[in-house]
Amino acid sequence: MSISDYENARKLGLQSYRHEITRGRYPYLPALEEMLMNLSSMREEAIGLREVPIYLVCGTLTKGRQEAFARNYMPILPEDSEFAAKWVNLLNHQENEGIRDPVIAHEFMGRFYISEGNKRVSVLKYLEQPDILADVTRILLPDENSTKEARIYREFIKFFDCTGIYGIYFSGEGYYAKLAELFGMSLSKRWPDDVILSLKSEFYTFSRLYSKHCEGNTALTFGDAFMIYAGTFTPESLLDDSDDDIRLKLEQIWPGHMGLLERLKKFCGF
């Protein structure tokens, strides 16, 4: 690994920067403290060390070095900067030994904001690593927040308490209970480790193939799409079938985007 990798990463960052500017959006990493004006007064819960999907890491906790990165977490400072040298050293460390130190992250509404370790996130995103080790603190929603998004998120927390899984999110209420039912489980107690492992494996396999072939329907989350597939076929088929078999099944139920949310609601009994 060399400075050429930083140059490549910087090109990706500058592309993102220009793209956001043309859309009239803030081109740097968002800071959670700027998004939540009462952040300092909100309650917190220590979650501890977790492997979290790196695509859910979307910004920093506080203002500071956020302008060293574009919105896609790629670096944008010059190649001859001290920052660039540290970024390359970290990249070499990942390639030679692996980054083992966890980043420090706050989770809010299922997304992660980093207070320590932004360069580590940048390097791992550049290398397209799926997960990152994080010491997570959850920022709790105020009790009076009763929006649809808040109700769905509270259902997610019940699911998380049973499974410890981040990354499976739904666009509607009641879907986590239906997902639990698919696996013969409930949202009232911890799931057995083998069931959790099966769900992780099946969802990972589905997401990997779905993102390549059917992504683009912004009305659906990956969780929504997974539920449609699992309800049409079975979750277990994702482990038993080959990638080609799964692609063929995706083509059967994704001829277009019409009617998918209606199918999901019908399957879930809504």
ZILINPE-V310634 format. One record per residue. RES is the residue in three letters. PHI is phi in degrees with one decimal (none if undefined). PSI is psi in whole degrees, -180 to 180 (none if undefined). Layout:
<<RES	PHI	PSI> <RES	PHI	PSI>>
//
This chain:
<<MET	none	142> <SER	-145.9	-173> <ILE	-62.0	-22> <SER	-62.7	-33> <ASP	-65.9	-40> <TYR	-63.2	-41> <GLU	-60.7	-42> <ASN	-64.6	-44> <ALA	-64.2	-39> <ARG	-65.3	-37> <LYS	-60.2	-43> <LEU	-63.5	-39> <GLY	-65.9	-44> <LEU	-67.8	-34> <GLN	-61.8	-45> <SER	-63.2	-43> <TYR	-57.6	-49> <ARG	-65.6	-39> <HIS	-62.0	-44> <GLU	-67.8	-37> <ILE	-60.8	-44> <THR	-66.0	-25> <ARG	-88.7	-2> <GLY	75.0	24> <ARG	-106.6	157> <TYR	-60.9	124> <PRO	-88.5	-8> <TYR	-100.6	179> <LEU	-61.0	134> <PRO	-71.0	148> <ALA	-111.2	128> <LEU	-61.7	-35> <GLU	-65.3	-23> <GLU	-85.2	-22> <MET	-83.8	-31> <LEU	-118.3	105> <MET	-66.9	-25> <ASN	-105.2	28> <LEU	-53.9	-43> <SER	-65.9	-20> <SER	-99.3	-2> <MET	-82.4	146> <ARG	-72.1	150> <GLU	-126.6	158> <GLU	-137.5	126> <ALA	-75.2	123> <ILE	-97.0	-37> <GLY	97.5	-165> <LEU	-73.4	129> <ARG	-143.4	146> <GLU	-84.5	116> <VAL	-116.1	146> <PRO	-59.7	127> <ILE	-69.1	-23> <TYR	-68.5	-16> <LEU	-84.5	-7> <VAL	-82.4	115> <CYS	-127.2	2> <GLY	179.0	-170> <THR	-104.0	162> <LEU	-77.6	-44> <THR	-126.4	166> <LYS	-68.7	150> <GLY	162.3	-111> <ARG	-83.7	17> <GLN	-60.4	-29> <GLU	-79.6	3> <ALA	-80.4	-11> <PHE	-127.9	146> <ALA	-76.5	176> <ARG	-62.6	-24> <ASN	-88.7	11> <TYR	74.6	6> <MET	-82.1	147> <PRO	-72.8	152> <ILE	-132.5	0> <LEU	-74.6	157> <PRO	-58.9	155> <GLU	-65.0	-25> <ASP	-93.2	13> <SER	-84.7	159> <GLU	-62.1	-36> <PHE	-58.3	-45> <ALA	-62.0	-42> <ALA	-63.0	-41> <LYS	-67.1	-37> <TRP	-63.5	-44> <VAL	-66.2	-42> <ASN	-60.0	-40> <LEU	-67.7	-38> <LEU	-62.4	-45> <ASN	-62.5	-39> <HIS	-63.5	-41> <GLN	-63.1	-42> <GLU	-69.6	-35> <ASN	-88.0	-40> <GLU	-127.0	-25> <GLY	92.3	137> <ILE	-79.3	117> <ARG	-106.7	-25> <ASP	-70.7	129> <PRO	-72.3	149> <VAL	-78.0	160> <ILE	-102.1	120> <ALA	-132.9	146> <HIS	-109.0	132> <GLU	-100.4	130> <PHE	-135.7	120> <MET	54.9	37> <GLY	83.8	4> <ARG	-116.8	156> <PHE	-117.2	138> <TYR	-126.7	126> <ILE	-93.8	132> <SER	-104.8	-19> <GLU	-150.2	121> <GLY	115.4	26> <ASN	-62.0	-37> <LYS	-66.7	-36> <ARG	-62.1	-42> <VAL	-61.2	-45> <SER	-59.5	-46> <VAL	-63.7	-45> <LEU	-69.7	-33> <LYS	-67.3	-40> <TYR	-61.6	-39> <LEU	-83.2	1> <GLU	59.4	39> <GLN	-73.3	140> <PRO	-76.8	-29> <ASP	-133.6	163> <ILE	-141.9	142> <LEU	-79.6	128> <ALA	-137.3	143> <ASP	-92.1	107> <VAL	-102.5	135> <THR	-119.5	128> <ARG	-91.6	134> <ILE	-92.8	118> <LEU	-83.5	143> <LEU	-71.6	145> <PRO	-60.2	144> <ASP	-60.4	-29> <GLU	-79.0	-7> <ASN	-76.3	110> <SER	-120.8	26> <THR	-68.3	165> <LYS	-57.9	-44> <GLU	-60.4	-40> <ALA	-66.9	-40> <ARG	-65.7	-41> <ILE	-63.9	-42> <TYR	-64.6	-38> <ARG	-66.5	-33> <GLU	-65.9	-39> <PHE	-59.6	-42> <ILE	-60.3	-39> <LYS	-61.1	-45> <PHE	-62.7	-43> <PHE	-62.6	-42> <ASP	-61.1	-28> <CYS	-85.5	-26> <THR	-126.3	-26> <GLY	70.5	19> <ILE	-100.3	126> <TYR	-98.6	153> <GLY	108.9	-16> <ILE	-98.0	106> <TYR	-125.8	148> <PHE	-120.3	159> <SER	-93.9	-7> <GLY	-133.9	168> <GLU	-83.9	148> <GLY	89.8	-6> <TYR	-76.0	-30> <TYR	-66.1	-38> <ALA	-64.4	-38> <LYS	-68.2	-38> <LEU	-62.0	-44> <ALA	-59.2	-41> <GLU	-62.1	-38> <LEU	-57.8	-32> <PHE	-100.8	11> <GLY	69.8	27> <MET	-119.8	178> <SER	-131.4	-180> <LEU	-106.5	26> <SER	-107.9	-13> <LYS	-153.0	164> <ARG	-61.1	136> <TRP	-79.9	152> <PRO	-61.5	150> <ASP	-59.3	-37> <ASP	-69.2	-32> <VAL	-70.8	-41> <ILE	-61.4	-44> <LEU	-63.2	-40> <SER	-63.0	-46> <LEU	-62.4	-44> <LYS	-59.1	-46> <SER	-64.8	-44> <GLU	-67.3	-42> <PHE	-68.3	-39> <TYR	-62.2	-46> <THR	-60.7	-46> <PHE	-62.5	-48> <SER	-61.8	-39> <ARG	-60.4	-44> <LEU	-82.3	-38> <TYR	-62.3	-41> <SER	-64.4	-27> <LYS	-86.0	-26> <HIS	-116.8	-29> <CYS	-129.5	-4> <GLU	-64.9	152> <GLY	132.2	-17> <ASN	-84.8	97> <THR	-69.5	-11> <ALA	-74.6	-18> <LEU	-109.0	137> <THR	-84.9	168> <PHE	-60.3	-34> <GLY	-64.5	-43> <ASP	-56.6	-49> <ALA	-63.4	-41> <PHE	-60.7	-41> <MET	-64.6	-40> <ILE	-61.6	-46> <TYR	-64.1	-49> <ALA	-64.8	-32> <GLY	-76.2	-28> <THR	-79.3	-42> <PHE	-112.1	-123> <THR	-144.4	153> <PRO	-58.9	-38> <GLU	-63.7	-27> <SER	-63.4	-23> <LEU	-68.3	-23> <LEU	-94.7	-27> <ASP	-85.6	-32> <ASP	-85.1	155> <SER	-76.4	167> <ASP	-58.6	-40> <ASP	-63.9	-40> <ASP	-62.9	-42> <ILE	-65.8	-40> <ARG	-60.3	-42> <LEU	-63.6	-40> <LYS	-67.1	-38> <LEU	-60.8	-40> <GLU	-65.9	-29> <GLN	-68.8	-38> <ILE	-105.7	-3> <TRP	-121.6	55> <PRO	-69.0	-20> <GLY	-170.3	-165> <HIS	-101.7	-8> <MET	-72.6	136> <GLY	82.2	1> <LEU	-71.0	-41> <LEU	-65.6	-38> <GLU	-63.7	-40> <ARG	-63.6	-41> <LEU	-62.8	-46> <LYS	-63.3	-41> <LYS	-64.6	-43> <PHE	-62.3	-38> <CYS	-85.1	-1> <GLY	83.4	27> <PHE	-111.0	none>>
//
